[in-house]
């Protein structure tokens, strides 16, 4: 029971930290056009670079995880 209480306190601290960070960064996203892009070799050479560059904020993921089909 004692270890569970320690874990709960740690989770509470993490949650408060995340909420604080969210409040701090939210103004940067207001009225912004945001795109999330990841590795997509099949799109190479399709001419979408200008489209991606047209967004205000581009979030690029450098690693992909397998997705069950």
N, C-alpha and C positions, 0 to 999 in steps of 0.2 A: 504494500500500500504506500509506503514511504517513497519508493522509486516512482510510482505512478504520479504522486503529487509533484515531484521534481519535474517530471516530463510535462505535466500540465502547465506549470509555471513557465517552462521554456517555450512551450507552444504559445502561451499568452504573450510572452515578450516578442516572439517572432511575428505574431499577428499584429501587435501594436506597431512594430517597426515597419511592416509592410503597409499598413494603413497610413502611416506617416509619410512614407516614400510616395505612395499613390497620390496623396494630397499635394505633395511637393511638385510632382512631375505633371499632374493633370493639366495645368495651364498650357504646357507645351503642345498638347494634343488637341486643344479646342480649335475648331474651325480649320483643321488640317486634313489634307488628303493623305492617307497612310496606306502603304502597300507592304505586304510581307512576301518576300521571295526566298526561294530555296534552290538547292541544286536541281536543275531540270535540263539535262543534256538534250532532250528531245526538242527544246525550244531554241537551241542555239541556231543562229542564222535565220531566224523567223522575223527579224526586224522589230522586236518588241522593246529594244533598249530605250528608244525615245519615249515610249509609253511609260516605262518604269521610271525614267528620269523626270517625267512630268509631275510626279507626286512630290508633295512637300516633305515627306519623311519616308525613307525606305529602310525597312528592317530586313536584313539579310541573314539567313540561317546558313551556316557553313557546313552543317552536318545533317544528313537525313537519317531517319529511322525507318526500318521496314514497316510497311503497312500490310495487314492481312487483306487478301482479296476475297 
